[in-house]
Amino acid sequence: MIIEIAAEGGFGGIAAASVTKRIDLDQQGARMRQEFCDAFEPDELARLASQPCTTCADRMTYRITLTDDRQQSRIFTIREDQLPPEMLDLIDQM
């Protein structure tokens, strides 16, 4: 599976630089691969994306694209406050 993350946003009307990250889990060790697969499970991303976000003004927005072995992609748009800290840490590791 390939995980691609495009992050953009701003604060106080000042746009932050956009960031794009990509990781091919087939090229990672078993522990890291499992950690990312567990955290970026499609049903969990869909659940996070569907949660209301009342404190999301002026926060980062993450567009997370998951591409499986059959080259089928799913895209999720999630705001920074909707992501658990552990997932933000994994994004930072990418």
Summary of the structure (lengths in Angstrom):
residues: 94
radius of gyration: 13.4
end to end distance: 14.0
largest distance: 41.7
contacts: 232
relative contact order: 0.24
helix: 36%
strand: 38%
